Amino acid sequence: MPNGYNSQGNAYNAPAKSQPNTSSYHYSNTNGSYYYSNSNGSTYYNSGSGYSRYTAPNGNVYQGDGSTRASRK
């Protein structure tokens, strides 16, 4: 059961169920995609249709095709 819904109808949990007592959150979107913002500063996005992107705490970005690129901080 989500904590609530945003104006686009996307469900969210804060904190993410897998990380209780943290500043993390998780969105399950109406288009089938989902997004995690983790307490360690990393993020994870999955489109629900084959694309994914993970941003590590150090800013490196790893995409679903295995490529890596440095962050633009």
Secondary structure in CASP SS format (residue, H / E / C, confidence):
PFRMAT SS
TARGET T0000
AUTHOR 0000-0000-0000
METHOD secondary structure of the structure
MODEL  1
M C 1.00
P C 1.00
N C 1.00
G E 1.00
Y E 1.00
N C 1.00
S C 1.00
Q C 1.00
G C 1.00
N C 1.00
A E 1.00
Y E 1.00
N E 1.00
A C 1.00
P C 1.00
A C 1.00
K C 1.00
S C 1.00
Q C 1.00
P C 1.00
N C 1.00
T C 1.00
S C 1.00
S C 1.00
Y E 1.00
H E 1.00
Y E 1.00
S E 1.00
N C 1.00
T C 1.00
N C 1.00
G C 1.00
S C 1.00
Y E 1.00
Y E 1.00
Y E 1.00
S E 1.00
N C 1.00
S C 1.00
N C 1.00
G C 1.00
S C 1.00
T E 1.00
Y E 1.00
Y E 1.00
N E 1.00
S C 1.00
G C 1.00
S C 1.00
G C 1.00
Y C 1.00
S E 1.00
R E 1.00
Y E 1.00
T E 1.00
A C 1.00
P C 1.00
N C 1.00
G C 1.00
N C 1.00
V E 1.00
Y E 1.00
Q E 1.00
G C 1.00
D C 1.00
G C 1.00
S C 1.00
T E 1.00
R E 1.00
A C 1.00
S C 1.00
R C 1.00
K C 1.00
END
